[in-house]
Amino acid sequence: MSNQKMDTLEETLDPLDWKALQDLAHHIVDDAVAHIKDVRTRPVWQEMPADVRVSFTQPAPLQPKPLSDIYAELKETLLPYSMGNIHPRFWMWFMGSGSFTGALAEFLASVDGSNLGAGNTSAALIDRQVVNWLKQMMGFPESASGTLVSGGSMANIIGLTTARNAMAGIDVRAEGITALPKQLRFYASDQVHSCHQQAVELLGMGNNALRRVPSYPDFTINISALKKMISEDRSAGHLPACVIATAGTVNTGAIDDLPSIAALCKDEQLWFHVDGCIGALVAIAPKNHQLVNGIEKADSLALDPHKWLHVPFEAGCALIRDANTHRNTFALHPEYLENKPRGIAAAEYLHDYNLQTSRAFRALKVWLAIKEQGVEKFGRLIDQNIAQAHYLSRLIGNTDQLHLMAPTTINIVCFRYVRPAGTEAELRELNMEIMLQMQESGIAAFSDTTVEGHHCLRIAICNHRTRYEDLDLLVDEVLRIGDQLAS
């Protein structure tokens, strides 16, 4: 046996030269600092050359290559062609603009290497602490539970799964949804995010279980229509189970009347879920927190630290008021995952509250960001973005060529170039061309959507680097390109 051991070459992924690795790591950090520090001097986005695109089609290498050479390749092919969401003029999809602190936290989390499915570790305690901080920020009781997940879609799925199991009237985990005596019905406005349709489909209830309630002209859910639909469904033999309120719709940033919905759910004995992935964190904003009053009454809430807390992807959170109901929805302990009285498995398993046995240490970047900046500063930054959105709305309102397409509630501005007047199809083509030229020139990135049947451009300001001068430039360039195209 000893000869066999001697003849076997044992390998490792650790470097042969730790000093060389350390020097390279210092070089990478220097480049990373420069990349973020100088972001304003670069285009928001640029198209990849053909040779760069082709480089990502090469087959998997069979032999090793020096890490320094690989990093040199990445400098040429990755960083220049990113999405651009760390740039101050990225307002496309609703996502935060990151921070260097968050990047450091990701590195430290990887160095720590903990799996946050379970463990009697500091990492697990940081995870619990971050959830507790988010509960406090949202006004949830200390007894509530929560779990960190990949993002808003998964956070909503966690909340709606808990709602389904709590409201079904049977043991869904044991019997399945085919045993339901009545079909469940969930309610949301016609502005609800598409992840909720995916959720009800995934939960086996089908798209028809999600009743889309008409919205008012301000794009908030019509409470009278909601009450009527609940009554109609009861009369039809269905089981109304959950109302999904939206704190910040993806199209316009509208915030449903949360106190009224909370009262309705209490009267009708329905589960009150809030999709707060866009606007929940307005609760910590000193000037605008009243916009989400009532969010603290939710039975479940989805929010995204990787938006207005500006931590790197991924970081979502689901909060559930009744911790027992939450845990009973997901907890499962086979013989190989039993708790122990001492040692590494002595603590409560964090995967008891979600679907992941393997979980990244995503809590550290949230923990480090809040420790470094404090909750109050993040609140001020949210107020700043909201003020910037209203400033942009005023700029648009002061022009003849641009027209606001929806009220500006928080930080989302919908508008379009309207001169010369044309058909809806012509205006759509014109505005899409403005949007694409802005992206391709690297000036600014924003998206488009449809509001009340009308195509428009959409600016979502979730960016701690944005300045008022950037918004001045945005309007000037949209007018310049629009006037050129329309002439």
BELURPE-V118051 format. One line per field, one symbol per residue. psi: psi as a letter, one per 40 degrees, with the letter a starting at -180 (. if undefined). burial: + if it has 16 or more other ideal C-beta (glycine too) atoms within 10 Angstrom, else -. A space follows every 10 residues. Layout:
psi=???
burial=???
This chain:
psi=ddddddehhh iieiidgddd dddddddddd dddddddedd eiidiiihid dddddeeiih idiiihdddd ddddddecde fideeeiefh fcigiieiid dddddddddd ddeihfdahg iddddddddd dddddddeei ideiiiihad addddddddd ddddddedei gddddieeeh dihihihiie eiiedddddd ddeedideeh hhhiiideei hhdddddddd dddddeeigh dhhhihggid deeihigddd dddddddefi hhhhgfdded eddehddede dfhedeeidi hhihdeceef iiiigihhhh dhdddddedd hhgidefiii diadfdihhd eeeaehdhhi gedddddddd dddidddddd dddddddddd ddddddeeid dihheiihdb ehhhiihehi iaiddddddd dddddddddd eedihiaiah hfehiiihhh ggheehiddd dddddddddd ddddde.
burial=---------- ---------- ---+---+-- ----+---+- -++++----- ---------- ---------- ------+--- ---+++++++ ++-++++++- +++++++-+- ---++++++- +-++-+++-+ +-+++-++++ ---+++++++ ++++++++++ ++++++++-- -+----+--+ --+++++++- +++-+++-++ --+-+---++ +++-+---++ +++-++--++ --+----+++ ++++++++++ ++++++++-- ++-++----+ ++++++++++ +++++--++- ++-+++++++ ++++++++++ ++++++++++ ++--+++-++ ---------- ------+-++ ++++-+--++ ++++++++++ --+----++- ++++++-++- +++-++--+- ++++++++++ +++++++++- ------++-+ +--++-+++- -+++++-++- +---++++++ ++++++---+ +--++-+++- ++-----
